[in-house]
Every structure is written in C-alpha cells, then in structure tokens.
Amino acid sequence: MKEKGWIGMAAVLSALAVYLLYAFFQPTYTYALLDGRYDAHQYAKAYNYFKGFTANYEVAFPFNTRILMPWLAAYLPFNELVTDFVWLNGVFILATIGLLTWIWLKLNIRLFWIAIALFWILFHWKGLVRMYLPDPVTADVGGYFLLTSFLALLLIEEKKFSKAWLNCLFVLIAVLGTLQKEAFIAVLGMTVLLTGKNSDTAGIIKPLLLSFCLSIAVYCLVAFYFPAASTDWRNNSIVSVLRGMKRYAEHPDLFLSVPVSWFLAYGTFWLALLPFRFLKAADDSTSRFSLLIPHFFLWLFLSVFGGGDTTRILYNGMPFVLTFLVLRLNQLPIWMGGYVLLTSLPLMRLSQLEPDLGRYPNEMPQWCVECWTLRESWGYWVYAVAVLAGYYYLSRRLGAIGSDESNEVNALR
C-alpha cells in the first residue's frame, strides 16, 4: 500500500515538474489578437461576468452552460484571466494525474505501462500540459478530473465504502460534470444503459439513474438562468450532433481525415486493438470495467460528430479511452511497451512548441489536424502501415504473447 502511495506521489510531482517547465517556455495565445471564433473568447465572457466586469451574460451556445471552470477561475485571487486559468488548470491536472495513477494501480497495470501512459499524457502536444498552457482559457481540464473521478467511483467496491457516501459522490460528480460540459450527460446515460446488464454493477444502478436525471435537470436550469446570447431552436446538443452527421453525409471525403486524427490522439496505443493470441479479454463480463468498451465507442462517436475537433474531443475521453487501451496492452510482454513508446515518439512533436496563434495566425493549420488535406496527412497513413509491419515482424521474432500463464496479467482483479 505504501509503495502505491509513493508511486502516486512520484506521478504527481513529475506532472508538476513538467507543468512548470512548459509554463516557463511555452508561449500563451495573445487573446486580444486571436480569431474571434476560438472557444476561449466565450469562456472569457463567462469569466468576466462572474468576476463582475460585465453586467450581462452574453455567451454563445453551447458555451453558455459550461459555467464551472469560468466560475471557479473568477474566484481565484490573481484578477487576471490567463493567470487564473493557468493556476486552476494546474490544480486539476495534478489531481487528475494522481487519481488516474491510483486507478491504474488498482487495476494492477504494470508500472512500465503506467510510466509510458503518463509520458504520453504529459508530453503529447494534445495532452494535459501542452494543449492547455498555450490556450488555458478552457473548460476541458476540469473535465479530465471529473471523468477520472467518475471512473474511480465505478471502481470502488461497495463493501469497502459507505453506500450513502458513494451515492452522494455519484450525485456530486454528476452535477459538477454537467456544469463543466454537457458531454458528461452522455457519459452518464451510457453508463446507466449498460449498468443494469452487468451483475457486478447492478448495485449502483439507483445512484447512477438518480445522477443521470439530476444532471439533465441541472443542465436545463443552467440553460434557463444562463441562456445563450442568441435565441435559436438549433441551440440543442442533439441538434448539434445531427448537424455533424449531416455534414459528414454531405461530404463523405471528411471521413478520410478521421483515422489520422485518431492516430495522432493516441499514437501507437491503438495496437491494443489487434487480436493478440492468448490475450485474456480486458472486457470480462464479470467486471464493471466492461463499461470501458461502450465508453470507448462513445468517445469515438463524439470525436467525429460532436464538434469537428476530432483529435481534441477524442483526447477529452482519455480517462476511459486510454485506460481501456492500456488494460489490453498490460497483458503483453515488456518489448511491446518499448515498441509503443518508441513508435509514438514521432507523433508527439517533442521538438516543437505551439506558437502564439494570436500573433502568428498563419501557423494555425500546422496544429489543426482537421484542417489538413489528404496530401498533407498521407505520411501518417504510411507511418501507421510501417508501425503495423514492424509489429508483425517483431511478434514473429519475439512472440506477441506467450501461452504460459506467467505472461498473463490479471488486470481486472
């Protein structure tokens, strides 16, 4: 138990060191010069309202209901937009890393896989540090912590925790998650739909159902008291998803960029989806972590039809998506860890810092995967094929996984 505590502490301190390092070198957007279509401008309006700088709440849909992060930032003592969000994001990042490490240790994921996953989270250009230091005025960072908290609640054994406290925590996370971003309602809804079918999770169906209903009520209340700046019948999350589906139906060529966006979001962790021999199913039906699979597909769906920013939205589901991928990889031999790490490095842009896109707007297409044409992204298709070829070559030489039980890890104990 003490060893797990030290590992968690080391993970949090490493995250702090990386955050401080990049905070020193990474330029922040000059928001006064930044294109008005960026999300940060809407969150800045909410922040100014809660700070008392403006009398009217004039935030566009869907940002008008995402009040948690701007409200919290407004109560920090620095009285400066960027500084308040940088500090707030830092707290949530450290909390997320600590809690996620605890979850992975609880799942008996091997230490070298935990280290590789944390390296990806902390140093990837769409990760918790490098994505939100150049553009700190966002609601996303709090969402990582709340999704991780929800995942932790699903993991807690009811016998080892007060049922009343567990129910209260489910309700609290549901309310905060909904105030952070409306996508949390979809996460709750997916969990409720699948929980009753799983004998291990049937005991928490009542608090989950209560949390889901309460989250919808909270969303409606917030939409009423903090209405969008412009009244439009299309100010509806379901309509937004349907419009996204219509867009892809009218321009099916857009689907060609989706695999590249997914590839850049999780690198060669996608090798976890290959049908390895002798691999025990990480989605064991007796485990409440069978819920990871539908949540994995939920975030794939949202990444395509939930806003167009495919890479970022899929990365927003990291607590569920990356945990699912690492659970499967956890049952493979050590050489696979080295292979995933080395082949993911070229996708991390470690030698680059995102520029101040307010001052240098012409640099934006380099950091917008969805803006790339097929000509600009074909190299990633080639690289993905090369990674697969390398895996199959090495698996023949080294073995993808042994047939003896010593190579199998009970990751769902």
C-alpha positions in Angstrom: 0.0 0.0 0.0 2.8 2.4 0.9 4.6 1.5 -2.4 1.4 2.6 -4.3 1.3 5.8 -2.4 4.9 6.6 -3.3 4.2 5.8 -7.0 1.2 8.2 -6.9 3.3 10.9 -5.3 6.1 10.5 -7.9 3.5 10.8 -10.7 2.0 14.0 -9.2 5.5 15.5 -8.7 6.5 14.6 -12.2 3.4 16.2 -13.5 4.1 19.4 -11.5 7.7 19.5 -12.9 6.5 19.1 -16.5 3.8 21.8 -16.0 6.3 24.3 -14.5 8.8 23.5 -17.2 6.4 24.1 -20.1 4.9 27.1 -18.3 8.3 28.7 -18.4 9.0 28.1 -22.1 5.5 27.8 -23.8 4.1 31.0 -25.2 0.4 31.7 -24.4 -2.0 33.0 -27.0 -2.5 36.7 -27.2 -6.2 36.6 -26.8 -6.7 40.2 -27.9 -5.3 39.3 -31.3 -6.8 35.8 -31.5 -9.5 35.0 -34.1 -12.9 35.6 -32.5 -14.1 32.0 -33.4 -11.9 30.4 -30.8 -13.7 28.9 -27.8 -11.6 30.9 -25.3 -13.4 34.1 -26.2 -16.7 32.6 -24.9 -15.2 31.3 -21.7 -13.6 34.7 -21.2 -17.0 36.3 -21.4 -18.4 34.0 -18.8 -15.3 34.7 -16.6 -15.8 38.4 -16.9 -19.5 38.1 -15.9 -18.7 36.0 -12.8 -15.9 38.4 -12.0 -18.3 41.3 -12.1 -16.6 43.0 -15.0 -19.7 42.8 -17.2 -23.3 43.2 -16.3 -24.9 40.9 -18.9 -24.2 37.3 -19.7 -23.6 37.2 -23.4 -22.1 33.8 -24.1 -22.9 31.8 -27.2 -24.3 28.2 -27.4 -23.0 25.7 -26.3 -20.6 27.5 -24.1 -23.3 29.3 -22.1 -24.0 26.2 -19.9 -20.3 25.4 -19.2 -20.1 27.6 -16.2 -18.0 25.6 -13.8 -14.5 26.5 -14.9 -15.1 30.2 -15.5 -16.9 30.5 -12.2 -14.1 28.8 -10.3 -11.4 30.9 -12.1 -13.3 34.1 -11.2 -12.9 33.3 -7.5 -9.1 33.0 -7.7 -7.2 36.0 -6.3 -5.0 36.8 -9.3 -7.6 39.0 -11.0 -6.2 38.3 -14.5 -7.9 36.0 -17.0 -4.9 33.9 -18.2 -3.2 33.7 -14.8 -6.4 32.5 -13.0 -7.0 29.7 -15.6 -3.3 28.6 -15.6 -3.4 28.1 -11.9 -6.8 26.4 -11.9 -5.8 24.1 -14.8 -2.6 23.2 -12.9 -4.6 22.1 -9.8 -6.9 19.9 -11.9 -4.0 18.4 -13.9 -2.2 17.3 -10.7 -5.4 15.9 -9.3 -6.2 14.0 -12.5 -2.7 12.5 -12.7 -2.8 11.4 -9.1 -6.2 9.9 -9.3 -5.6 8.2 -12.7 -2.4 6.7 -11.3 -4.3 5.3 -8.4 -6.9 3.8 -10.7 -4.2 2.1 -12.9 -2.5 0.7 -9.8 -5.9 -0.5 -8.6 -6.2 -2.4 -11.9 -2.8 -4.0 -11.4 -1.5 -2.3 -14.5 2.3 -2.9 -14.6 4.5 0.1 -13.7 6.2 0.4 -17.1 2.8 0.7 -18.8 1.8 3.3 -16.3 5.0 5.2 -16.9 4.5 5.1 -20.7 0.9 6.3 -20.5 1.8 9.1 -18.1 4.6 10.1 -20.5 2.1 10.3 -23.3 -0.4 12.4 -21.3 2.2 14.9 -20.0 4.3 15.4 -23.2 1.9 14.9 -26.1 1.0 18.1 -27.9 -2.7 17.4 -27.3 -2.1 16.3 -23.7 -3.0 17.9 -20.4 0.1 20.2 -20.3 1.0 21.1 -23.9 -2.6 21.6 -25.1 -3.7 23.9 -22.3 -0.7 26.1 -21.5 -0.8 27.9 -24.8 -4.7 28.1 -24.6 -5.5 28.0 -20.9 -8.9 29.6 -21.1 -11.0 26.4 -21.5 -13.4 24.1 -19.8 -11.7 20.9 -20.8 -9.2 20.5 -18.0 -11.7 20.2 -15.2 -13.5 17.6 -17.3 -10.5 15.3 -17.2 -10.6 15.2 -13.4 -14.4 14.7 -13.2 -14.3 11.9 -15.8 -11.4 10.3 -13.8 -13.4 10.7 -10.6 -16.4 9.1 -12.2 -14.2 6.2 -13.3 -12.8 5.8 -9.8 -16.3 5.7 -8.4 -17.2 2.8 -10.7 -14.1 1.0 -9.5 -14.7 1.4 -5.7 -16.1 -1.8 -4.1 -19.3 -1.1 -2.3 -18.3 -3.3 0.6 -15.3 -1.2 1.3 -17.1 2.1 1.1 -20.2 3.6 2.7 -23.1 3.2 0.3 -24.5 6.6 1.4 -21.2 8.3 0.7 -20.9 6.5 -2.6 -24.3 7.7 -3.6 -23.5 11.3 -2.6 -20.3 11.3 -4.6 -22.1 10.0 -7.7 -24.6 12.8 -7.4 -21.8 15.4 -6.8 -19.7 14.3 -9.7 -22.8 14.2 -12.0 -23.7 17.8 -11.1 -20.2 19.2 -11.4 -19.6 17.2 -14.6 -22.7 18.7 -16.2 -21.8 22.2 -15.1 -18.4 21.6 -16.7 -19.6 20.3 -20.1 -22.8 18.8 -21.4 -21.0 15.8 -22.8 -21.0 14.4 -19.2 -24.7 13.7 -19.6 -23.9 11.3 -22.5 -21.3 9.6 -20.3 -23.9 9.1 -17.5 -26.5 8.0 -19.9 -24.2 5.4 -21.5 -23.3 4.1 -18.0 -27.0 3.8 -16.9 -27.9 1.9 -20.1 -25.3 -0.7 -19.5 -25.1 -1.0 -15.8 -28.3 -3.0 -15.3 -27.0 -5.7 -17.6 -23.9 -6.3 -15.6 -24.3 -8.3 -12.3 -21.2 -6.5 -10.8 -22.6 -3.1 -11.4 -26.3 -3.7 -10.8 -25.9 -2.5 -7.2 -25.2 1.1 -8.3 -27.9 1.5 -10.8 -30.1 3.5 -8.5 -27.5 6.3 -7.7 -26.5 6.3 -11.4 -30.1 6.7 -12.5 -30.6 9.5 -9.9 -27.4 11.1 -11.1 -28.4 11.0 -14.7 -31.9 12.5 -14.1 -30.3 15.2 -11.8 -27.7 16.0 -14.5 -30.5 16.7 -17.1 -32.4 18.8 -14.6 -29.2 20.8 -13.7 -28.5 21.3 -17.4 -32.0 22.7 -18.0 -31.8 25.0 -15.0 -28.4 26.4 -16.1 -29.7 26.9 -19.7 -32.6 28.8 -18.3 -30.6 31.1 -15.9 -27.7 31.5 -18.3 -29.3 31.5 -21.8 -27.3 31.6 -25.0 -26.6 35.1 -26.4 -28.8 34.4 -29.4 -32.1 32.5 -29.3 -32.2 29.7 -31.8 -34.1 26.4 -31.9 -30.9 24.8 -33.0 -29.3 25.6 -29.6 -29.5 22.0 -28.7 -26.8 19.3 -28.2 -28.8 16.7 -30.0 -29.3 19.0 -33.0 -25.6 19.8 -33.0 -24.8 16.1 -33.3 -27.3 15.7 -36.1 -25.8 18.6 -37.9 -22.4 17.0 -37.6 -23.8 13.8 -39.0 -25.4 15.7 -41.9 -22.0 17.4 -42.6 -20.3 14.1 -43.0 -23.1 12.7 -45.1 -22.8 15.6 -47.5 -19.0 15.4 -47.6 -18.0 11.8 -47.0 -14.4 12.6 -48.0 -14.1 14.1 -44.5 -14.0 10.6 -43.1 -10.6 10.2 -44.7 -9.1 12.6 -42.1 -10.7 10.8 -39.1 -8.2 7.9 -38.8 -5.3 10.4 -38.9 -6.9 12.4 -36.1 -7.5 9.3 -34.0 -3.9 8.1 -34.7 -2.5 11.4 -33.5 -4.7 11.4 -30.4 -3.4 8.0 -29.1 -0.4 7.2 -31.2 0.5 3.5 -31.3 -1.5 2.7 -28.2 -4.0 1.7 -30.9 -2.0 -1.6 -31.3 -4.1 -2.7 -28.2 -7.0 -3.4 -30.6 -5.1 -6.1 -32.5 -6.4 -9.6 -31.9 -3.4 -10.9 -29.8 -3.3 -14.7 -29.3 -3.9 -16.0 -25.7 -5.0 -12.5 -24.6 -7.4 -12.6 -21.8 -10.3 -10.2 -22.6 -9.9 -6.9 -20.8 -13.7 -6.5 -21.1 -14.5 -9.5 -18.9 -18.3 -9.5 -18.5 -18.0 -10.1 -14.7 -16.1 -6.8 -14.3 -17.7 -3.4 -14.1 -14.8 -2.3 -16.4 -16.7 -3.9 -19.2 -18.2 -0.4 -19.3 -15.0 0.8 -20.8 -15.7 -0.7 -24.2 -19.0 1.2 -24.8 -17.5 4.4 -23.4 -14.6 3.9 -25.8 -17.0 3.8 -28.8 -19.0 6.7 -27.3 -15.9 8.9 -27.4 -15.1 7.8 -30.9 -18.6 8.8 -32.0 -18.4 12.2 -30.2 -15.0 12.9 -31.7 -16.4 12.7 -35.2 -19.9 14.2 -34.8 -19.6 16.2 -31.5 -17.9 19.3 -32.8 -15.4 18.6 -35.6 -12.3 18.9 -33.5 -11.7 15.2 -33.7 -8.3 14.8 -32.1 -9.1 17.1 -29.1 -12.5 15.6 -28.4 -11.3 12.1 -28.5 -8.5 13.1 -26.2 -11.1 14.6 -23.8 -12.2 11.0 -23.2 -8.7 10.0 -22.2 -9.6 8.6 -18.7 -11.8 6.0 -20.3 -10.2 5.6 -23.7 -6.5 5.4 -22.6 -7.4 3.1 -19.6 -9.1 0.7 -22.0 -6.2 0.6 -24.3 -3.6 0.3 -21.5 -5.6 -2.5 -19.9 -5.3 -4.6 -23.1 -1.6 -3.7 -23.6 -0.9 -4.6 -20.0 -1.2 -8.3 -20.8 1.6 -8.1 -23.4 5.3 -8.7 -22.9 7.7 -5.9 -22.0 9.1 -5.5 -25.5 5.7 -4.2 -26.6 6.0 -1.4 -24.1 9.3 -0.3 -25.6 7.8 -0.6 -29.1 4.7 1.5 -28.3 6.9 4.2 -26.7 9.5 4.4 -29.5 6.9 4.4 -32.3 4.8 7.0 -30.5 7.6 9.5 -30.1 7.5 10.9 -33.7 3.8 11.7 -33.1 4.4 13.8 -30.0 6.2 16.9 -31.6 8.7 17.0 -28.7 11.0 19.4 -30.6 8.2 21.9 -31.2 6.3 24.4 -29.1 2.9 25.6 -30.2 3.3 29.3 -31.3 1.2 32.2 -30.1 -1.6 31.8 -32.7 -2.8 35.3 -31.8 0.4 36.9 -33.2 1.1 34.2 -35.8 -2.3 33.0 -37.1 -0.8 31.6 -40.3 0.8 28.9 -38.1 -2.7 27.5 -37.1 -3.1 24.9 -39.9 0.0 23.1 -38.6 -1.7 22.5 -35.3 -5.2 21.7 -36.7 -5.3 18.1 -37.8 -8.8 18.5 -39.2 -7.6 21.3 -41.4 -5.1 19.0 -43.2 -5.7 17.8 -46.8 -5.1 14.2 -47.8 -1.8 15.4 -49.4 -0.7 16.8 -46.0 -1.6 13.8 -44.0 -0.7 10.9 -46.2 2.6 10.5 -44.4 0.8 9.4 -41.3 -1.0 6.7 -43.2 2.4 5.4 -44.4 3.8 5.6 -40.9 0.9 3.6 -39.5 1.4 0.9 -42.0 5.1 0.8 -41.2 4.3 0.5 -37.5 2.0 -2.4 -38.2 4.6 -4.1 -40.4 7.2 -3.6 -37.6 4.9 -5.1 -35.0 4.2 -8.2 -37.1 7.9 -8.7 -37.8 8.9 -8.4 -34.1 6.0 -10.5 -33.0 7.3 -13.3 -35.2 10.8 -12.9 -33.8 9.9 -12.2 -30.1 6.4 -13.5 -29.7 3.3 -11.3 -29.3 2.4 -13.1 -26.1 3.4 -16.4 -24.5 0.9 -19.2 -24.0 2.1 -19.8 -20.5 0.2 -18.2 -17.6 3.3 -16.3 -16.5 2.8 -13.8 -19.3 -0.8 -13.1 -18.5 -1.7 -10.4 -16.0 -4.9 -10.3 -14.1 -5.6 -6.7 -14.8 -9.2 -6.8 -13.6 -8.7 -8.2 -10.1 
